[in-house]
């Protein structure tokens, strides 16, 4: 039996490199046709004959390939005959039009230099093997000894479809309230965030503003290589998770449309996985997490085939890891052994693009590995985009939008809070309901939490008493405070809460109940609406202890015993100071004492010298303001 025929379709500029590829393929046992071989007679006839006989077509695409009439004929005739096509990227070029439609949905191999072509050669041979569905392992053993040739492999199109369906369904809308059916399309409500590369902590030489969240994926290191590790840091509620959801949603739209919509940056990524770090168990591999969190229970994808594909095609894989600040610290501090820890430490899948989100205080948990990352700072909304968001939110009532914008102009402190996306949502909800706003950070959370509670109770047609709300908030605060001050715990069991409190808080949206996504575990996990809401509730319970049980108040305070713990609990301490002058009078001396006795070694390890001074200033200002408000 004659060996399968491989046709190489290329533009003349690529001939020299393609001849080298031809030689290597022939060594592997394939018959190869290029138009330099049989030029006699009508070239169109020879070309059409080669396309018809080819088992697979290697398409070496470039800008000149796209404009070549002959190349277009070859490619389109092959597509018409449904011949398997393997794209080869000859230069840094994004196909459009007819070629984009043909090439963009497919996985390409990099042949931009002789060196990269030889590196990709085992993968190309393997791809040819898979496309022609003929076992030639004995022919390519010497060439691909480090690659396992399988007759069964990942069906990329099926995998992409399952991912696209999940992202478009789960991330295509933004739910305004945790309860109810009120949602807004992602495309309608999303507003660009303020992003900039931090030149002091990155592999970059200078500060660089980023216009859109997906532009992060185009960042390059000082060496000019594509960034493989990006750390997106931002304070609570700054929009980190929404930014990741937007990237996943746009990736799905891009591939679903064949590359005709949204940013072309998604062209280079055939697979995208967005994972919540807090849901990953300590013994889970990357593919375990993907199967548990993303793929449907009736998935057609084999976990082993998925793992093999990711390892073989890491350059075309984009991984979004959301919530490093919600990931157990001890896993990063011990010797790196797990799959996820190895990826975070840049010891595995180094060619993949990995974006990690975190609050600023958890950056140090990456230790020496953080130097491998390009650091991007997310600062919420710009003043201009605050107005854009408000106008989108009140799209049916621009009068309300204009009035709210005017109120923010007259209240600088609230205007600053409005640049935090989660706070701006709360402001819009409060404004929609009452047409007035509080004037402090703590008061804003107080009214926002009360708003959620009362709106739920009204919808349930329940007459509410202040005592009911205070009791629920106190129970929530106790659990939240125990979690924050012991292990930084953010995910709880149903049994951690009184049953009636759990039911009411979940219905109000203060707590969320999620079925654990592991297919072997049928229990529910309980989380607060947002970490900042947990911190507010915890501060509510803790501040009351300052008046009712000082000894218990102090026992919690002693759990925040060193500078790094003060830094990690800055939001909790701020809320507590904002609620009670007595609590502030106990907290501030403790913070002063903690930093007074910090050692040079702790500063070296923690790297928070500058932050310490900021914390002092922050608490001093908070203490003074609370005192003046109490007079």
Protein Blocks (a to p, Z undefined) as FASTA:
>chain_A
ZZddddddddfklmmmmmmmmmmmmmnopacddfklmmghjfklmmmmmmmmpmbdcddd
dfklmmpmklmmmmmmmmmnopacddddfbdcddehjllmmmmmpccddfkbfklmmmmm
mmmmmmmmmmnopafklmmmmmmmmbccdfbdcdfklmmmmmmmmmmmmmmpccfbfgdj
bdcdfklmpccddddddfklmcbfbdcddfbfklmmmpccfkopacfbdcddddehilmm
mmmmmmmmmmmmmmmnnopgcjfklmmpmbdcdddfklpcfkbcfklmmmmmmmcfkbcb
dfklmmmmmmmmmmlpccddehjllgcfklmmmccfbfklmmmnopgoklbccdddddfk
lmmmnmmmlmmpccdddebjafklmmmmmmmmmmmlmklmmmmmmmmmmmmklmmmmmpm
klmmmmmmmmmmnopacfbfklmmmmmmmmmmmmmmmmnopacdfklmmmmmmmmmmmmm
mmmmmnopabdcfklpcfklmmmmmmnopaccdddfbfkbccdcdddfbfklmmmmmmmm
mmmmmmmommlmmmmmmmmmbfklmmmmmmmmmmmmmmomklmmmmmmmmmmmmmmpcfk
lmmmnopmmmmmmmmmmmmmmmmmmmmmmZZ
